[in-house]
């Protein structure tokens, strides 16, 4: 009896599965001339049929990947070597730039969230009893107003530090609200109460001074208190979905500030969670800045993107070393070790501008003075991009 097509296919499977240099590839059916298919690269071994082959494949993949990572990190320590070799076509020995940046970014901020912890926010130079001696609501509001005026003066002098002053203002209002509740014999504000601590502080200030004080998330819109549903903020000229998104983020931020209160570490953790997203956004923008700086060169945008990815991979290594140093010094808690850690931090971050300038000269070439001029131009633009990215990360972390 002649076999059916299905019988023929079944009969051929064992010869394909067990082929070690002969037969056909199970993936693309090309003729095998060794242990690997010359057409698609698949190994002739079937790891599902033999435990030893499965273990061998796992370890082979692990050590192969490990070798590429270590080789890439080793060459990354020399400014421009990895980027230059990659652009010249020597790619097989290196981890792909985007993959390397993603791996290092995720690992760096994972370590950062484990090692970077700060004490709860303190007021008035570290005195947590700022409002403790106030005996009336009016005294609480006088202290709060004085502290708020100081914060606003600092904010006017340093606009780039808006996220930090936003957190300070929220903690100040929350502390004032707690003391006001104590003086009135009311229970301490809970995170899930309808009126936030910040709102109560503003209301108390209005009673004491005769006017309503605006807070970070409690402002008047069209003469009425802001509310995401009944009285939302509307940016003229923007589509409806943007205004809906904006009000939702404001509502999330208000709820998160109520929940986190003066717990500075919670703000830091939220910031570290949001910062990788800001870095991913900065990457193509930084490559565009490189493109503009070297407009006369015959270099495509994707080549500039490779340089941007490898330079930021180096920055992630510096940040990772910083987090690890913070973790070690914090765990030991020795004064000498802390001094050594501070020295390591100084060396790490002083090396960044030197490394980037050296990398730029090595990759792009040209006269030294022209490279320096472009470096200053790129650095000036990137400085403001970083400020925008950090501000976005701070606000996104609070309003997520």
N, C-alpha and C positions, 0 to 999 in steps of 0.2 A: 504494500500500500504506500502510495506517495505521501510524504509528509505535507501537512498544510503549512501555509506561511507562518502561522503562529507557532507550530511545532518546530519549524526550522529556527525561528528566533530564539526559542527557549533552549534548543540544543546548542546554539552558538554561545550562550552566556558563559558557561564554565571556561571555555577556551579563552574568552576575552578577559574574564576576571583573573585567571591564573597566569596570564601571559607575562613573561619576564624577558622581554627582548624579542618576542615573536608574536604573531597574531595581529589583532586590530585594537585600537584605542576604544575603550568603552564610552568615551565622551564624544569624540568626533569621527570615529570609525576609520581614522587614518592608519596605515600600516605601521607597526611598531618596529623599530630598529635598535631598541635598547630599553632601559628602565623608564624613560620619559618619552612622551609623544613629541615629535619634532614639530607638529602642527599647532597643538594647543598647550603643550607643556605639562599635561596631567601625568602623574606617576602611574606606572602600570600596576603597582601594588594596590590591592584593595584592603584598606585598613579595617573594613567591617568583617573580614573573614579570618583575621588573625590578630590576636591580642598583642603579640610582639610587634607587629607592624604598626598598630595603632599607637602604642607607647613610643615607638621609634619616631613616628611622624610628629607627635606632640613635642618631644624634646628637640627634634630637628627644627621645627618651626620656631620654638622658643629661642634656641641658641642663635638661629639665623637672624631673628628680629633683634635679639639682644646685641649681637655683633654690629649690626647696622646702627643701632642707637648709640652705642659707645663710640663707634668710629665718627659718627656725626657730631656728638658732643665734644669729642677730643679735638676735631678740626674746627669746631665752632669757637674754641678758645683763642684761635689765631684770627685776628680781624680780617674778614673778607674771604678766607680760604674756602669755606663751604659754598658761599654764594658764587664765587668766581669759578670754582670747579664745576658747579652745577650748570652755570650758564655756558660753560665750554663743552658741555655734553657728558661729563663724568658723573652720572647720576645713579648708577646701579649700587654704589657703595654707601649711599646716603639715604636717610629717611626723607621722604617728600616734604617740601617746605611747609605746606599747609598742615599736613599730618603732624609734623614736629611741633608747629606752633600750637595746634589744638591740644596735643598731649601735654606739652609743658605748661600751657595756661591752666588746664584743668587740674593738673597735679600741683602746680604752684599754689593756686588758690584753695585747693583742698588742704594742703599743709598750712597755709595761712590761717584758715578757719580753725585749725587745731592748735596753733601756736600763738596767734595774736589775740590777746585778751586784755582788756583795759578795765580799770576800776570804774564803779558807777560815777556818773557825773557829779562833781561837787561845785558848790557855788561860793562866791566871795573868797577866792583864794584858798579853796580847800575846806572851808567851814560849812559842814552840812547843817549846822544849826542856825542858818542865816535868819530864819523867821522864828526861831524858838523863843526869843525874848520879846517878841511883839505881843502885846496884851490886848490890842483892839484890832478890829478889821481895818481901821484907818491906818494904823501903824504898819500892818502887813502890806497895804497898798502903797504906802509911802516908800517902803523898802523895795517893793517890787518895781515901782516906777523908777527909782534911782538905778536899780540894776538894769532895767530895760533900756534906760537912756544910755548907760555905759555900753551895752551890747550894740545899740544902734550906732553909737559913735565909732566903735570898732568896725562895724559892718561898712560904714561910709568910707572908712580908710582902707578897707581890704575887701572889695566886692567879690574877689575870687573865693573868699572863705565863706560864702553864703550858706552852704550846707552845714558847716560847723556852728555858725551863729543861729541857724534855724533850730538845730538840736538844743542849743543852750537856751534859746527863748522858750522852747517847749518845756524843758525841765524847770525853768524859772516859774512859769505859769502853773505848772503842776504842783510845785512845792508851795506856792502861795495859796493855791486852792485847798491843799491839805490843811494848812494852818488856819485858813479862814473857816473851814468846816469844824476844826477842833474848837475854835473860839465860840462858834455858834452852837456847840453841843451836838453837832450832826456827825454821823458815821463818816469815816474816811472815804474819799472817792474810790469807787471800784472801776476797773478797766472797762466793764461792760455797762456802766450807767449811761442813761440817755444823754444827759448833759455832760460834756467832757470837762476834765479838769481845766483845760484851757478856756473853755467857754465860761465856767464859773469865775475864773480869775478875771476875765474881761467884764463880767457882770458886776463883780465886787468893785472893780476899778471904776465902773460907771456910776455906782452908787456913791463912792467916795469922792469922785471928782466932778460928777455931774455930766459926764459924757461917756459914750460907749468906746472902750478901747478895742482896736482890732488886733487879732492875733494872727498866727501864721495861716490857719485854715478857716478862721472865723472873720470874714470881712463882709462889708455891706455891698450888695449888688443892686443897683437901681434904687437905693434908699432902703432896702430891706436886707435882713441877714441872708447870707448865701445858704442855699439848700440844693443838693444835686437833683432833686425831683421838682420841687415847687418854684424854686428861684435859682436856676443854674447860671453858671458863668458862660457867656456866649461871646466868642471871638468873632467879630464881624469879618465877613469875607471867607471864613473857613467853612467847609462842608459840615453837615449835621453829625456825621459819624465822628469827626474830630472833636467837636464840642461835647458829644456824649462821652468819648474816651477821656477827655480832659476832666470832666466832672466826676467820672468814675474814679480816676486816679486821685483826685483831690479827696474824695470820700474815703478811699482806701488809706491815703496818707493820714487823714484825721483819725481814723479808727486805729491805725498802727501806732501813732504817737500816743494816743490814749492808753494803748496796751503796753507800750514799751516805757512810757514815762521818762524817768531819769536814768534808766538802765543803759548806760553808754555802750556797754558791750553788745547789746542787742542791735544798736544802730551800726556798730562796726561790722557785725556779722552780716547784716542786711546789705551793707555797702560792699563787702567782699563778694557777696553772692551776685550782685548786679554788675560789678566791675568787668568781668570777662566779656559780657555782652557789649559793653562800651568799647573794649579793645578790639573786638571783631569788627565793629563799625568803623573804628579809626583806621584799620588796616588798608582798605582800598583808598581811603582819603589820603593817607600818607604816601601811598604809591603814586597817586595823582600829583601830589606836591613834588615828588622826585621827577615825575615826567615833565612838569613845568620847569623845574630847575635845570634839567638837562634837555631842553627843548630842541637844541640844535643837533643832538646826537641821534644816530640811527638805532635807537633802542626802543623796543615796543613796551607798551604798558605792562604786559604780563612779566616781562623781564624786571621791570621796576618792582612789580609785586613780589617777585622772588626775593629781591634784596630787602624789601620791607618785612617780609615774613621771617627771614633769617636774622635780621637785626632785632626784631621784636622777640624772637626766640632767645637771643642773647639777653635781652632785658628781663625775660622771664627767669633765666638762670640766675641773674643778679638778685631778682626779687625772691626767688626760692632760697638762695643762700642767706638773704636777709631774714626771712621767716625762720629758717633753721637756726640761725644764730640767736634770734630772739627766743626761740624755744629752749635752746641749750642754756643760755644765760639765765632765763627765767626759772628753769628747773634747778639749776645749781644755786643761784641766789647769792653768790659770793661777790664781794666788792671788786676783787682783782679780776675775776672772770667777767664781771660787768664792764670793767674798763677795757679789757681785751675785746669784748664784743662791740663796744662803741668804736674802737679802732678799726675793727673789721668792717663795720658799716661805713665808716669814712672812706676806707680804701675801695670798697665795692662801688660806691656811688661816684667817687672821683674817677674811677676807671671808665665809667659809662661814656662821658663825652669824648675821652681819648680814644676809646675803642671805636665809637661810631665815626669819628673823623678819619681814623686810620682805615676803617673798612670802606668808607666812601672814596678815599683816595686810591685804595688798592683795586676796587671794583671798577670805578669809572675812569681812573687815570686823569691826565691833564696836569696843568701847572698847579703848584701848591697854593699860590695866592687865589687862583680861580676856585679851587676846591674849598678853600677857607671861606670865600665869599658866599659860595653856594651853601656851605654848611651853616653859616650864620642865617642866611635866608630861610633854609629849611627848618632850622632850630627855632627861629622866631615864630613861624607859622605853627609848628608842631607844639610849641609851648601853649598857645591858645587853644589848640585842638585838645590837648591833654586837660586843660582847665574845663573845657566844655564837657569832655568825656567823664571827668571826675564828678563834676556837678550833676550830670545826667545820672551817673551811677548812684550818687547819694540820694537824689530825689526818687529815682526808680526803686532803690532799695526800701525807702520809707513808704512809697505809694504802691508797692506791688501787692 
